[in-house]
């Protein structure tokens, strides 16, 4: 018989920053490994004797794995200590990168990258539960900030450093370094995190029941639309920026770096205030992102305005997972794992839809159409979150 009774966990009286920093390092390495092929696509394709398009499938397959694993990993290992599961995810990611470093063919690399996608979704599905075990009372949003900060740091520093190493050494050596470092961090996870038992024994019924709680389904749909709206525009942001008059390729790179810098700052600032203001941020954040994309779309001749808009866009979207995971923590504190799985599944679903629809939109109607639809979806997502916040949560009815 499936039980949903909470497993007692001793909450720390203060923030356990050592464990949170280790989680940040793990997210940094996972995201670096996930998107490193984008930066070494040409070298990888040449070395393997394949086309760049085929090499690009090494990123696509990780998203597919994530979509499959996020809602099921808790069901497959319902009672396993989540600390051990996170350590196992780090080991799997390490093995993946090491196999990529030595694999002789694209087929072997795709299998290894599928393993990475499974590890990434396992981490994100369990990270909110782990952060909760390290957070002081009422500070789960600040704890989640650390895992999200790893994503921004990977965007700003991890992938560029990996590309630079590939130029100096070799793309295979770079993957080997990432793999070995991830293995060390996996050991650190085992040492620094306290035991993190599953709060509920997860099942499809529990996931469905969680989704049907007041306001949750509406909020999750809003989450998917926000992420989808962002990726419809951001995937082709380079094309949007190239509409600026006389813009140089180096300037485009600087603007993309500014997006990452905005994300790092946003993680810190929003991480500090999110526990008190997550509701307002969940509605205002997507609207501000939509406004920033509108500036890029409508004012291509105003370089300064576009530059500011790019920074603001990065500021709010890079902290979106902090906001939505804090919403989960406040709304369903007894279902952190189920809520985390739903958030990750929604995120991966949005990426998959954006990949399928975005290219078609750009090819048939231009990047302006992708931007415009992205703006619309962000506004609708914000409105749905506003509706969800008006519904009484389980925590509020107790």
C-alpha atoms as one frame of an Amber mdcrd trajectory, in Angstrom:
protein
   0.000   0.000   0.000   1.314   3.459  -0.884   1.833   5.784   2.027   1.997
   9.552   1.894   2.887  10.159   5.514   5.782  12.562   5.977   9.111  11.121
   7.050  10.480  13.102  10.003  13.420  15.278   9.038  15.281  17.499  11.477
  15.304  20.995  10.009  18.456  23.026  10.659  18.084  26.135  12.793  20.492
  28.027  10.510  21.416  27.871   6.831  23.907  25.075   6.079  25.974  26.947
   3.533  28.564  24.216   2.970  25.988  21.836   1.531  24.316  24.620  -0.449
  27.622  25.589  -2.075  28.178  21.949  -3.056  24.714  21.875  -4.666  25.614
  25.077  -6.514  28.829  23.484  -7.804  26.907  20.422  -8.936  24.362  22.488
 -10.870  27.243  24.511 -12.359  28.970  21.372 -13.669  25.766  19.730 -14.913
  24.722  22.785 -16.932  28.271  23.262 -18.223  28.304  19.650 -19.438  24.810
  20.008 -20.918  25.612  22.986 -23.133  29.342  22.498 -23.744  28.674  20.803
 -27.133  27.168  24.089 -28.368  30.562  25.737 -27.972  32.644  22.928 -29.502
  30.198  21.852 -32.202  32.565  22.365 -35.129  35.506  20.597 -33.489  33.309
  17.700 -32.375  31.763  17.294 -35.833  35.155  17.371 -37.568  36.681  14.866
 -35.150  33.789  12.412 -35.501  33.343  12.914 -39.241  29.724  14.055 -38.921
  27.768  17.209 -39.750  27.292  20.029 -37.202  23.563  19.264 -37.248  24.239
  15.686 -36.190  26.602  16.888 -33.477  23.841  19.195 -32.237  21.742  16.141
 -31.384  24.040  15.651 -28.389  22.135  18.522 -26.741  18.696  17.448 -27.973
  19.007  13.950 -26.514  19.665  15.327 -23.018  16.349  17.215 -23.124  14.506
  14.069 -24.247  16.034  12.082 -21.389  15.082  14.824 -18.955  11.471  14.826
 -20.088  11.270  11.059 -19.491  13.152  10.915 -16.191  11.840  13.974 -14.311
   8.359  12.584 -13.536   9.485   8.981 -13.012  12.748   8.945 -11.041  11.005
   9.295  -7.680   8.645   6.462  -8.619  11.486   4.137  -9.646  13.363   4.605
  -6.347  10.614   5.665  -3.929  12.429   5.068  -0.636  16.069   5.717  -1.508
  17.777   8.458   0.511  17.764  11.487  -1.809  21.323  12.335  -0.762  22.454
   9.013  -2.244  20.319   9.640  -5.321  21.987  13.029  -5.868  25.415  11.417
  -5.446  24.431   8.748  -7.972  23.301  11.474 -10.386  26.717  13.129 -10.073
  28.442   9.804 -10.758  26.209   9.229 -13.800  27.019  12.710 -15.116  30.729
  12.080 -14.535  30.576   8.765 -16.406  28.702  10.482 -19.237  31.358  13.159
 -19.745  34.208  10.642 -19.485  32.550   8.377 -22.076  32.080  11.380 -24.393
  35.796  12.091 -23.983  36.805   8.630 -25.233  33.860   7.544 -27.422  34.808
   6.704 -31.024  31.370   7.305 -32.562  28.298   9.531 -32.404  26.133   6.600
 -31.282  28.194   6.034 -28.145  28.185   9.753 -27.407  24.390   9.962 -27.735
  23.977   7.106 -25.246  26.313   8.904 -22.839  24.455  12.179 -23.315  21.136
  10.448 -22.608  22.673   9.382 -19.292  23.607  13.016 -18.643  20.027  14.129
 -19.314  18.774  11.571 -16.804  21.287  12.836 -14.231  20.314  16.471 -14.799
  16.593  15.811 -14.356  17.272  13.707 -11.273  19.234  16.580  -9.769  16.604
  19.221 -10.505  13.742  16.990  -9.341  15.458  16.388  -5.991  17.242  19.721
  -5.537  14.304  21.494  -3.877  14.002  18.673  -1.327  17.755  18.807  -0.663
  17.672  22.603  -0.410  14.813  22.307   2.076  16.946  20.011   4.248  19.688
  22.666   4.301  17.487  25.745   4.732  16.696  27.583   7.924  12.962  27.846
   8.711  11.181  30.120   6.230  14.256  30.445   3.985  13.702  27.803   1.303
  13.788  30.449  -1.429  17.227  31.598  -0.342  18.418  27.981  -0.305  17.088
  27.363  -3.826  19.009  30.467  -4.906  22.258  28.500  -4.641  21.245  25.793
  -7.117  19.918  28.384  -9.557  23.098  30.446  -9.191  25.034  27.470 -10.538
  23.044  27.714 -13.774  23.863  31.401 -14.233  27.528  30.853 -13.420  27.684
  28.019 -15.954  26.209  30.314 -18.599  28.567  33.196 -17.820  31.746  31.259
 -17.011  31.419  27.476 -17.270  30.704  27.065 -20.971  33.079  29.882 -22.069
  35.891  28.388 -19.951  35.150  24.977 -21.454  35.347  26.415 -24.959  38.632
  28.156 -24.113  40.068  24.891 -22.763  38.991  23.148 -25.958  40.922  25.716
 -27.977  44.079  25.237 -25.897  43.831  21.480 -25.307  41.117  19.477 -27.094
  37.352  19.099 -26.792  37.773  15.537 -25.526  40.191  16.650 -22.798  37.686
  19.309 -21.755  34.929  16.726 -21.317  37.351  14.549 -19.357  38.114  17.432
 -16.976  34.392  18.129 -16.510  33.748  14.441 -15.825  36.495  14.050 -13.231
  35.494  17.270 -11.469  31.860  16.146 -11.355  32.921  12.878  -9.708  34.694
  14.836  -6.952  31.601  16.985  -6.394  29.489  13.820  -6.186  31.661  12.686
  -3.283  31.255  16.113  -1.673  27.459  15.766  -1.956  27.655  12.508  -0.016
  29.807  14.116   2.690  28.193  17.540   3.158  24.476  16.807   2.820  22.499
  15.327   5.707  20.288  12.298   5.033  17.384  13.445   2.843  14.610  10.841
   3.052  11.730  10.970   0.594   8.941  12.977   2.211   6.366  10.893   0.363
   6.557   7.601  -1.489   6.108   8.980  -4.979   3.713   7.452  -7.496   1.786
   8.604 -10.538  -1.245   8.931  -8.270   0.683  11.250  -5.937   1.864  13.352
  -8.892  -1.701  13.590 -10.185  -3.077  14.407  -6.745  -0.437  17.116  -6.297
  -1.285  18.608  -9.671  -4.988  18.701  -8.768  -4.488  20.658  -5.560  -6.111
  24.113  -5.618  -4.180  26.462  -7.870  -1.407  23.996  -8.717  -2.488  22.980
 -12.222  -3.095  26.598 -13.219   0.289  27.596 -11.798   2.111  24.757 -13.572
   0.514  25.678 -16.901   1.619  29.253 -16.252   5.142  27.965 -15.537   5.247
  26.047 -18.844   4.028  29.093 -20.784   6.608  31.378 -19.145   9.476  29.010
 -19.981   8.107  28.396 -23.483   7.739  32.124 -24.129  11.302  32.736 -23.004
  12.850  29.979 -25.118  10.869  30.884 -28.238  12.605  34.260 -28.100  15.953
  33.391 -26.493  16.807  30.445 -28.748  16.953  32.872 -31.668  18.102  35.957
 -29.757  21.229  36.150 -31.910  19.040  36.649 -34.983  17.095  39.338 -33.129
  20.273  41.148 -32.113  21.671  40.973 -35.633  18.801  43.258 -36.672  20.598
  46.116 -34.896  22.190  48.476 -37.467  25.891  47.817 -38.178  26.270  45.489
 -35.203  29.515  43.509 -35.061  29.686  39.806 -34.082  31.800  40.730 -31.065
  29.102  43.106 -29.860  26.510  40.336 -30.070  28.754  38.165 -27.895  29.055
  40.985 -25.350  25.279  41.411 -25.241  24.824  37.688 -24.632  27.418  37.890
 -21.858  25.431  40.803 -20.402  22.396  38.499 -20.279  24.428  36.081 -18.151
  25.735  38.825 -15.876  22.175  40.032 -15.365  21.265  36.464 -14.438  23.976
  36.216 -11.783  22.882  39.508 -10.221  19.225  38.479 -10.434  19.914  35.218
  -8.614  21.499  37.091  -5.730  18.952  39.901  -5.465  15.828  37.807  -5.980
  17.235  35.024  -3.801  17.407  37.492  -0.914  13.817  38.755  -1.232  11.967
  35.799  -2.762  10.730  34.267   0.497   8.782  37.455   1.214   7.804  38.427
  -2.334   7.550  35.267  -4.450   3.895  35.926  -5.336   4.547  39.386  -6.726
   7.693  38.189  -8.500   5.844  35.252 -10.109   3.498  37.712 -11.810   5.757
  40.718 -12.356   8.817  38.749 -13.531   7.291  37.280 -16.725   5.658  40.627
 -17.559   9.018  42.410 -17.261  10.659  39.719 -19.439   7.913  40.229 -22.036
   8.557  43.978 -21.961  12.300  43.410 -22.403  11.718  41.163 -25.434   9.354
  43.800 -26.834  12.151  46.380 -26.628  14.483  44.057 -28.564  11.725  43.439
 -31.116  10.427  46.982 -31.580  13.497  49.171 -31.015  16.332  47.570 -33.007
  17.791  51.002 -33.701  18.124  51.943 -30.018  21.273  50.085 -28.956  21.341
  51.380 -25.373  17.704  50.404 -24.795  18.301  46.932 -26.240  21.396  46.437
 -24.060  19.477  47.376 -20.903  16.583  45.128 -21.958  18.942  42.157 -22.411
  20.357  42.605 -18.897  16.857  42.899 -17.390  15.727  39.827 -19.334  18.632
  37.825 -17.898  18.011  39.247 -14.410  14.454  37.923 -14.236  14.531  34.712
 -16.257  17.692  33.289 -14.698  15.967  33.532 -11.325  12.688  32.021 -12.553
  13.432  28.603 -11.044  14.052  30.281  -7.678  10.628  31.900  -7.894   8.684
  28.852  -9.056  10.429  26.478  -6.615   9.715  28.876  -3.759   6.079  28.840
  -4.882   6.198  25.025  -4.633   7.837  25.183  -1.201   5.232  27.586   0.170
   2.190  26.022  -1.495   2.940  22.322  -0.969   5.574  21.888   1.778   4.493
  18.255   2.215   5.003  17.490  -1.501   8.368  19.077  -2.296   9.593  16.120
  -4.333   6.383  15.795  -6.343   6.289  19.546  -6.900   9.935  19.594  -7.947
   9.331  16.774 -10.435   6.391  18.646 -11.949   8.446  21.846 -12.263  11.289
  20.033 -14.054   8.891  18.129 -16.315   7.179  21.386 -17.260  10.527  23.039
 -17.937  11.705  20.205 -20.202   8.326  20.082 -21.968   8.564  23.800 -22.711
  12.095  23.399 -24.114  10.961  20.509 -26.332   7.981  22.492 -27.674  10.149
  25.560 -28.262  12.663  23.448 -30.197   9.911  21.950 -32.359   7.896  25.121
 -32.967  10.537  27.845 -32.808  12.515  26.761 -35.847   9.350  26.419 -37.915
   8.219  29.904 -36.893  11.564  31.487 -37.714  11.821  29.709 -41.077   8.281
  30.555 -42.181   7.508  33.913 -40.540  10.811  35.279 -39.277  12.330  35.802
 -35.852   9.864  38.634 -35.218   7.003  36.116 -35.120   8.816  33.947 -32.566
   9.465  37.016 -30.401   5.858  38.204 -30.627   4.396  34.819 -29.692   6.941
  34.518 -26.878   5.781  37.871 -25.480   2.145  36.764 -25.606   2.871  33.459
 -23.839   4.829  35.212 -21.084   1.934  37.569 -20.366  -0.580  34.697 -20.323
   1.735  32.708 -18.031   1.950  35.650 -15.624  -1.848  35.964 -15.601  -2.270
  32.260 -14.844   0.164  32.536 -11.944  -1.887  35.435 -10.647  -4.969  33.203
 -10.745  -3.149  30.330  -9.014  -2.018  32.578  -6.173  -5.639  33.419  -5.388
  -6.436  29.750  -4.751  -5.994  28.555  -1.189  -3.059  26.175  -0.765  -2.796
  23.138   1.495  -0.410  25.069   3.735  -2.987  27.846   4.121  -5.827  25.498
   5.038  -3.965  23.883   7.919
